Amino acid sequence: MKKKIEIALLTALLTFLPFLVRLKVLPTKPGTLMYLTHPLGEAIGDMFHYEKSRVLIVLGLSMLFVLILKRNLKKTHYYVGLIIYGLGVVLSTFFSPFLPIALSGGGNRYEGVFVLLSYIAVSIFVINFVREKKDVKYFIYILLMGSFFVSLAGITEFMGMSIYKIPFLAKIAIPQEGLLDKVAYPEGYINMAQVIKFSPKFHNVKASLGNSNYSGSYGVMICMFVFPLILKSKDKFTRYIFMFFYAANLALLLAGRSRAGIYATIASFIVFIVLCRKEIWKRKMFLLEIPLITFAVFLALNLLSSGAVGDNIENIEVNKKVNLREVKSIGNTLEVSSYDKKLVLKSGKEELSFYRENGTLIPSNIEKNMISLEDPEFQKYSFENKENGILELQYDGIEFPLVIQNQKFKTIGWSRKPEEIVSPERIENWDRYQRKATSRVYIWSRSLPLLKKSGFLGFGPDTYPIIFPQNDYFGKILSYGNPYMFVSKPHNLYLQIGINTGWISLFGFLLLVICYCLDSLRIYFNSSYEDIYEVVGLGCSLAVIGYLMAGMFNDSAVSVAPTFWAILGLGISMNIKIRKGII
């Protein structure tokens, strides 16, 4: 009976939870902390994370209860990293200046303290779930069944025939008519409601995970998990089944067009080849089968999308630079800096004048509403007088609104009212490259100084959107072309942990995963892979490595992280058994 309960909990975690999509309308009244985490209106609609987070908390508590009843837990040093991470999370929450957000999580993420602790419960539960070989097989069946539903959601979405258009699934996803009229979504955001209603084809699919980047993180885990299973399958039918799951999840990864997921898969596959070099040499057909499947899936998706998938992989922003650097408002002057010169604006009582950095006056010309500079070195600069007293700085396609109040330069902020021009602390050497990696360099350059400030306890779970300098309007113009782009996440798993829950939790997490990865490399480098524990253990190691590599560009989310923590738990369990010689 106990084992059936454990299997049911695992099935809910790995099959039901990732596939769950349900619209939840939540109030975000201006002035509240929740509004600061998602300032897009008085109500927001979440379809991917809120309900998942609440179900996960219930599952985490249930797993904890099972562990308490179990009593005879496996003894392992891996608990040290888990305990340190959990302690850091709890202390960060207790001392957080944003306690309500730390407890419940922020808008459209909901990774509060109870969700983070549930991750730990999941990992410990799975470590102790496996007692014999049939338990490993249960885990494989459940994980792959869940991945089938997620990849099906992604592939049908990519084709413009979302599975959530099926009436009973659509009813679950959008439980009441009229809910969509009450919510706000970011500009340009293709939400699942639109997918259900209009089924646009060939955009970056979110499947049931909420973001195309998460499709990449999920896809790399499952693809890497099944590689050893394909290699060591003892009969053709079983090998073909595992190949099917590889193809389905590769399609999810490519349809999401997450470069982080694609590059993490390639890097992890190289690790796989190194660890399994002897076995691959014995089964040379593997080196033919996997590339053929990969090419077939890529070719099919690329043809269906008229080349969109291939274009995304080829279009790598290796050296995308920005020439403007910053603006600073000092007294009645505004300094506009590029990398080779500085333009200084001075506001008088009745006129605006322009100067070089050395104080030389730059002649200007006014024609209708446009101000141009009569200096060859500053010809790219122009200024347009617009409605409501706005003076728009224009430079090589960049447009930045300025307002002069009491001879002081300001800009237009979130409230569409004049605000101070700020220049937040950042890594200035990265300024020229802040559009690189789809503007992640911009986010990282502002986030690393926050990591320094976060200290041992951080600011609290899910508080990153509050801490990030959202009023860095000029920086956002340079990076996104939109001063009101809302930055909700750091696009880096390690920055996310360090800033939100502090150095203690980051140390605990790194201790856990580094010890696990090093232990795995030692075990599997010369393994014969003749036993299921070794084969599945290798799959877990590759999945974890792939997720951690993708984590350099992606962050944790409740739609994907439970699967990672479960696979990590299984991998730890496999390593324990192999170390003890129980094979």
C-alpha positions in Angstrom: 0.0 0.0 0.0 2.8 2.4 0.9 4.5 1.8 -2.4 1.3 2.5 -4.3 1.0 5.8 -2.5 4.6 6.7 -3.4 4.0 5.8 -7.0 0.8 7.9 -7.1 2.7 10.9 -5.6 5.5 10.4 -8.2 3.0 10.2 -11.0 1.3 13.4 -9.9 4.6 15.1 -9.7 6.2 14.0 -13.0 3.1 13.5 -15.2 0.2 15.6 -14.0 2.1 18.7 -12.7 4.1 19.6 -15.8 1.0 19.2 -18.0 -1.3 21.3 -15.8 -2.5 24.5 -17.4 -5.2 26.5 -15.6 -6.0 30.3 -15.6 -5.9 32.0 -12.3 -6.8 35.7 -12.0 -5.0 37.4 -9.2 -5.3 41.0 -8.0 -2.3 43.3 -8.4 -3.5 46.5 -6.9 -1.0 49.4 -7.6 1.1 50.1 -4.6 1.2 46.5 -3.3 4.2 44.3 -3.3 2.5 41.9 -5.7 2.1 44.8 -8.1 5.8 45.5 -7.9 6.5 41.9 -9.1 4.2 42.3 -12.1 3.2 45.9 -12.7 0.9 45.4 -15.7 -2.5 46.2 -14.4 -4.9 45.7 -11.5 -5.2 42.0 -12.2 -2.9 39.4 -13.9 -3.7 36.1 -15.3 -1.4 33.2 -14.7 -1.9 29.9 -16.5 1.4 28.0 -15.9 2.8 28.6 -12.4 0.2 29.6 -9.7 -1.8 26.4 -9.8 1.3 24.3 -10.3 2.9 25.9 -7.2 -0.1 25.1 -5.0 -0.3 21.5 -6.2 3.5 21.1 -5.7 3.2 22.4 -2.1 0.5 19.7 -1.4 2.7 17.1 -3.0 5.7 18.2 -1.0 3.8 18.0 2.3 2.5 14.6 1.3 6.0 13.3 0.5 7.3 14.7 3.7 4.6 12.8 5.6 5.5 9.6 3.8 9.2 10.2 4.7 8.3 10.7 8.4 6.4 7.4 8.4 9.2 5.6 6.5 11.8 6.5 9.2 14.6 4.3 7.8 15.9 6.9 5.4 19.1 6.2 3.4 22.2 7.7 5.0 24.2 9.9 2.6 26.4 13.0 2.6 24.2 14.6 0.0 21.8 15.6 2.7 24.4 18.2 3.8 24.0 20.3 0.7 20.2 19.9 0.8 20.1 21.0 4.5 22.3 24.0 3.9 20.3 25.1 0.9 17.0 24.7 2.9 18.4 26.5 5.9 19.4 29.4 3.7 15.9 29.6 2.1 14.2 29.6 5.5 16.5 32.2 7.0 16.2 34.4 3.9 12.4 34.2 4.2 12.4 35.0 7.9 14.5 38.1 7.5 13.1 39.2 4.1 11.9 42.9 3.9 9.3 41.5 1.5 7.8 38.8 3.6 4.5 38.4 1.8 6.3 37.8 -1.5 8.9 35.5 0.1 6.0 33.3 1.5 3.7 33.1 -1.6 6.0 34.0 -4.5 5.8 36.9 -7.0 3.6 37.5 -9.9 3.7 34.8 -12.7 6.4 32.8 -10.9 5.2 31.8 -7.4 8.4 30.2 -6.2 8.0 31.2 -2.6 9.6 29.5 0.4 7.1 26.6 0.5 7.7 25.8 -3.2 11.5 25.9 -2.6 11.2 23.6 0.4 9.0 21.3 -1.6 11.9 20.9 -4.1 14.0 19.6 -1.3 11.2 17.3 -0.1 10.9 15.9 -3.7 14.6 15.1 -3.9 14.8 13.4 -0.5 11.6 11.5 -1.3 13.0 10.1 -4.6 16.3 9.3 -3.0 14.4 7.0 -0.6 11.8 5.8 -3.2 14.2 3.4 -4.9 14.7 0.2 -2.9 14.9 -2.3 -5.7 15.2 -2.4 -9.5 11.5 -2.4 -10.2 11.3 1.0 -8.5 13.7 2.4 -11.0 11.5 1.1 -13.8 8.5 2.8 -12.2 10.3 6.1 -12.3 11.3 5.7 -15.9 7.8 4.9 -17.0 6.3 7.8 -15.1 8.9 10.3 -16.2 8.6 9.4 -19.9 4.8 9.4 -19.7 4.9 12.9 -18.4 7.4 14.0 -21.1 5.1 12.6 -23.7 2.2 14.8 -22.7 4.5 17.9 -22.4 6.0 17.3 -25.8 2.6 16.6 -27.3 1.4 20.0 -26.0 4.5 21.7 -27.5 4.3 20.0 -30.9 0.6 20.6 -31.3 1.1 24.2 -30.3 3.9 24.5 -32.8 1.5 23.1 -35.5 -1.3 25.5 -34.6 -3.4 22.7 -33.2 -2.9 23.1 -29.5 -4.0 20.1 -27.5 -5.6 22.5 -25.1 -8.2 23.2 -27.7 -9.8 19.9 -26.9 -13.0 20.9 -25.1 -12.4 19.3 -21.7 -8.8 20.5 -21.6 -9.8 24.0 -22.7 -12.4 24.0 -19.9 -9.7 23.1 -17.3 -7.4 25.7 -18.8 -9.9 28.5 -18.8 -12.6 27.6 -16.2 -14.9 30.6 -16.7 -16.0 32.7 -19.6 -14.9 36.3 -19.4 -11.8 35.7 -17.2 -9.5 36.9 -20.0 -11.1 40.3 -20.0 -9.9 40.8 -16.4 -6.2 40.2 -16.9 -3.2 41.9 -18.2 -0.3 40.4 -20.2 3.1 41.9 -21.2 3.2 43.6 -24.6 4.0 41.1 -27.3 3.4 38.1 -25.0 1.7 35.2 -26.6 -0.2 33.7 -23.7 -1.7 30.2 -23.6 -5.2 31.7 -23.9 -4.3 33.1 -27.3 -2.9 29.7 -28.3 -6.1 28.0 -27.3 -8.3 30.5 -29.1 -6.2 31.4 -32.2 -3.5 28.7 -32.4 -0.7 30.8 -34.0 1.8 28.6 -35.8 5.5 28.3 -35.5 6.2 30.8 -32.7 8.5 29.8 -29.8 6.4 27.2 -28.1 5.8 27.2 -24.4 4.0 23.8 -24.3 2.6 23.5 -20.8 5.7 25.1 -19.2 5.1 28.8 -19.6 8.1 29.9 -21.5 10.1 28.6 -24.5 13.3 28.7 -22.4 11.7 26.2 -20.0 10.9 24.0 -23.0 14.6 24.0 -23.6 15.5 23.1 -20.0 12.9 20.4 -19.8 13.8 19.0 -23.2 17.5 18.7 -22.5 16.9 16.8 -19.3 14.7 14.1 -21.0 16.9 13.8 -24.1 20.0 13.2 -22.0 18.1 10.9 -19.7 17.1 8.5 -22.5 20.5 8.4 -24.3 22.0 5.7 -22.1 18.7 3.8 -22.2 18.9 3.8 -26.0 22.5 2.7 -26.0 22.0 -0.2 -23.6 18.6 -1.5 -24.6 18.7 -5.2 -24.9 16.0 -5.5 -27.6 15.0 -3.5 -30.7 11.5 -2.8 -29.5 12.6 -1.2 -26.3 15.3 0.8 -28.1 12.8 2.1 -30.6 10.5 3.2 -27.7 13.3 5.2 -26.1 14.2 6.6 -29.5 10.6 7.8 -29.9 10.8 9.6 -26.6 14.1 11.2 -27.6 12.6 12.4 -30.9 9.5 13.8 -29.1 11.5 15.7 -26.6 14.0 16.9 -29.2 11.0 18.2 -31.1 9.9 20.1 -28.0 13.4 21.5 -27.5 13.8 22.7 -31.1 10.2 24.0 -31.4 10.8 26.1 -28.4 13.9 27.5 -30.2 15.7 27.9 -26.9 19.4 28.2 -27.7 20.3 27.6 -24.1 18.6 24.2 -24.3 20.2 23.4 -27.7 23.7 24.3 -26.6 23.3 22.5 -23.3 22.2 19.3 -25.1 25.2 19.5 -27.4 27.6 20.0 -24.4 26.0 17.2 -22.4 26.1 14.9 -25.4 29.9 15.4 -25.5 30.1 14.4 -21.9 28.0 11.4 -22.7 30.4 10.4 -25.5 33.4 10.7 -23.2 31.8 8.6 -20.4 30.4 6.0 -22.8 33.2 5.9 -25.3 33.8 2.2 -24.9 30.2 1.2 -25.1 29.5 3.5 -28.1 32.5 1.9 -29.9 30.9 -1.5 -29.3 27.6 -0.3 -30.7 28.6 1.8 -33.7 25.1 2.0 -35.0 24.3 4.3 -32.1 26.5 7.0 -33.7 24.4 6.6 -36.9 20.9 6.3 -35.3 21.1 9.4 -33.1 22.3 11.8 -35.8 19.7 10.5 -38.2 16.9 11.0 -35.7 18.2 14.4 -34.8 18.4 15.5 -38.5 15.0 14.1 -39.3 13.3 15.9 -36.5 15.1 19.2 -37.3 14.4 18.9 -41.0 10.7 18.2 -40.4 10.3 21.1 -38.0 12.3 23.4 -40.2 10.3 22.5 -43.3 7.0 23.0 -41.5 8.1 26.4 -40.2 9.5 27.5 -43.5 13.0 27.7 -42.1 12.2 29.4 -38.8 13.9 26.8 -36.7 17.1 26.7 -38.7 17.2 30.5 -38.9 17.1 30.7 -35.1 20.0 28.4 -34.7 22.1 30.2 -37.3 21.3 33.7 -36.1 23.8 33.9 -33.2 24.4 37.4 -31.9 28.2 37.0 -31.6 29.1 40.7 -31.6 26.0 42.8 -31.4 27.2 46.1 -29.9 25.5 49.4 -28.8 27.4 52.6 -29.4 25.6 54.7 -26.9 26.5 54.1 -23.3 24.6 56.1 -20.7 22.8 59.4 -19.9 23.3 61.3 -16.6 21.3 64.2 -15.3 23.5 66.6 -13.2 21.9 69.9 -12.2 20.7 71.6 -15.3 22.9 69.5 -17.6 22.4 66.1 -19.3 25.4 64.1 -20.4 24.8 61.7 -23.2 27.9 59.4 -23.5 28.9 57.1 -26.4 32.2 55.2 -26.5 34.1 57.9 -28.3 32.5 61.2 -27.3 30.2 62.9 -24.9 27.3 65.3 -25.8 26.3 67.8 -23.0 22.9 69.5 -23.0 22.3 72.5 -20.8 18.8 73.9 -20.1 18.5 77.6 -19.6 15.5 79.6 -18.6 14.3 79.9 -22.2 16.7 77.9 -24.4 18.5 74.6 -24.8 22.2 74.5 -25.8 24.6 71.8 -26.8 28.3 71.4 -26.0 31.2 69.1 -26.4 32.8 67.5 -23.4 35.4 70.3 -23.4 32.8 73.0 -23.2 32.8 74.0 -26.9 29.4 75.1 -28.1 27.8 73.0 -30.8 25.6 75.0 -33.2 22.1 73.6 -33.6 19.3 74.0 -36.1 15.6 74.0 -35.5 13.3 73.0 -38.3 9.6 72.5 -37.4 9.8 70.2 -34.3 13.2 68.8 -35.0 16.5 70.0 -33.5 19.7 68.9 -35.4 23.3 69.5 -34.5 25.6 71.2 -37.1 28.7 69.3 -36.2 29.7 66.3 -38.4 30.7 64.3 -35.3 27.3 64.6 -33.7 25.1 64.3 -36.8 23.6 61.0 -35.6 22.0 63.0 -32.7 18.7 64.7 -33.1 15.9 65.9 -30.8 12.2 66.1 -31.5 9.7 68.3 -29.6 6.6 66.1 -29.0 3.3 66.5 -27.2 3.0 67.1 -23.5 6.4 68.8 -23.3 8.4 65.7 -24.2 11.8 66.2 -25.9 12.8 62.9 -27.6 16.4 62.1 -27.9 17.0 60.2 -31.1 20.2 58.4 -32.1 20.6 55.7 -34.7 17.1 54.3 -34.2 17.1 54.7 -30.4 14.4 57.0 -29.0 14.5 58.2 -25.4 11.9 60.6 -23.9 13.1 63.6 -21.9 11.3 66.2 -19.9 12.7 69.4 -18.6 11.3 70.5 -15.2 12.7 73.5 -13.4 15.7 73.3 -15.7 16.4 69.7 -14.7 16.3 66.8 -17.1 14.0 63.9 -16.3 12.4 61.0 -18.2 8.9 59.4 -18.4 8.6 56.5 -16.0 6.2 53.6 -15.4 3.5 55.9 -14.3 3.9 57.9 -17.5 4.9 60.8 -15.3 8.3 62.5 -15.1 10.9 60.6 -13.0 14.5 61.1 -12.2 17.0 59.6 -14.7 19.0 56.9 -12.9 22.2 55.1 -13.8 22.3 52.0 -11.7 25.4 50.1 -10.6 26.5 47.7 -13.3 29.5 46.1 -14.9 30.4 48.9 -17.2 32.8 46.8 -19.3 29.8 44.9 -20.6 27.9 48.0 -21.7 28.8 47.6 -25.4 27.5 44.0 -25.4 24.3 44.4 -23.5 22.1 43.3 -26.4 24.0 40.1 -26.7 22.3 36.7 -25.8 18.9 38.3 -26.4 19.8 41.1 -23.9 20.8 38.7 -21.1 24.1 40.5 -20.9 22.2 43.6 -19.9 20.4 41.7 -17.2 23.5 40.1 -15.9 25.5 43.3 -15.8 22.9 44.8 -13.4 22.3 41.5 -11.5 25.9 40.8 -10.5 26.1 43.9 -8.3 22.9 42.8 -6.7 24.5 39.4 -5.9 27.2 41.4 -4.0 24.6 43.2 -2.1 22.4 40.2 -1.3 24.7 38.9 1.4 24.3 35.6 3.2 20.5 35.8 3.3 19.5 37.5 0.1 16.3 39.5 -0.2 13.8 36.7 0.0 12.4 34.0 -2.3 11.0 35.4 -5.6 11.9 39.0 -4.8 14.2 39.6 -7.7 11.7 41.7 -9.7 11.5 44.1 -6.8 15.2 44.4 -6.3 16.2 44.8 -10.0 16.5 48.5 -11.1 13.3 48.6 -13.1 13.7 52.4 -13.4 16.8 51.9 -15.6 14.9 53.3 -18.5 17.8 54.3 -20.7 19.5 50.9 -20.2 16.4 49.2 -21.3 16.1 51.4 -24.3 19.6 50.4 -25.4 19.0 46.7 -24.7 15.3 46.2 -25.7 14.3 49.3 -27.5 11.6 49.6 -24.9 12.1 51.6 -21.7 9.2 49.9 -20.0 10.3 46.3 -20.5 9.8 44.5 -17.2 12.6 42.3 -16.0 11.1 39.5 -13.9 14.1 37.1 -13.8 17.9 37.1 -14.1 18.0 34.4 -16.8 20.6 32.6 -14.7 19.8 29.9 -12.2 22.8 30.8 -9.9 22.2 34.5 -9.9 18.5 33.8 -9.1 19.4 31.7 -6.1 22.2 34.0 -4.8 20.1 37.2 -5.1 16.8 35.8 -3.9 17.9 33.6 -1.0 21.5 34.6 -0.5 25.0 33.2 -0.4 24.1 30.4 2.1 21.5 28.8 -0.1 23.7 29.3 -3.2 26.6 27.6 -1.3 24.3 24.7 -0.3 23.0 24.3 -3.9 26.5 24.4 -5.4 27.9 22.0 -2.8 25.1 19.6 -3.6 25.3 19.6 -7.4 29.1 19.8 -7.6 29.5 16.9 -5.2 26.9 14.9 -7.2 28.5 15.7 -10.6 32.0 14.9 -9.5 30.9 11.7 -7.8 29.0 10.7 -11.0 32.0 11.4 -13.2 34.2 9.2 -11.0 31.6 6.4 -11.0 30.7 6.4 -14.7 34.0 7.2 -16.4 35.0 3.5 -16.4 31.7 1.9 -15.8 30.6 -1.2 -17.8 27.0 -0.2 -17.8 25.8 -3.7 -17.4 23.2 -3.0 -14.7 20.1 -0.8 -14.7 21.5 1.3 -11.8 24.5 2.2 -13.8 22.6 3.0 -17.0 19.9 5.0 -15.3 22.5 6.7 -13.0 24.4 7.9 -16.0 21.1 9.2 -17.6 20.4 11.1 -14.4 23.9 12.6 -14.3 23.6 13.7 -17.9 20.2 15.2 -17.3 21.4 17.1 -14.3 24.5 18.4 -16.1 22.3 19.5 -19.0 19.9 21.4 -16.8 22.8 23.0 -14.9 24.4 24.1 -18.2 21.1 25.5 -19.5 20.8 27.2 -16.1 23.7 29.5 -17.2 21.0 31.2 -19.4 17.7 30.1 -17.8 16.3 30.1 -14.3 14.3 27.9 -12.0 10.5 27.7 -12.6 7.9 25.6 -10.9 6.9 24.1 -14.2 10.3 22.5 -14.7 12.3 22.5 -11.5 10.3 19.6 -9.8 11.4 17.3 -12.6 15.0 18.4 -12.1 14.9 17.8 -8.3 13.3 14.4 -8.9 15.9 13.3 -11.4 18.7 14.6 -9.1 17.2 12.5 -6.3 17.1 9.4 -8.4 20.7 10.0 -9.5 21.8 10.3 -5.9 20.0 7.1 -5.1 21.7 5.3 -8.0 25.1 6.6 -6.9 24.5 5.4 -3.4 23.6 1.9 -4.6 26.6 1.7 -6.9 29.0 2.9 -4.2 27.6 0.2 -1.9 27.9 -2.4 -4.6 24.2 -3.2 -4.6 23.9 -4.1 -8.3 
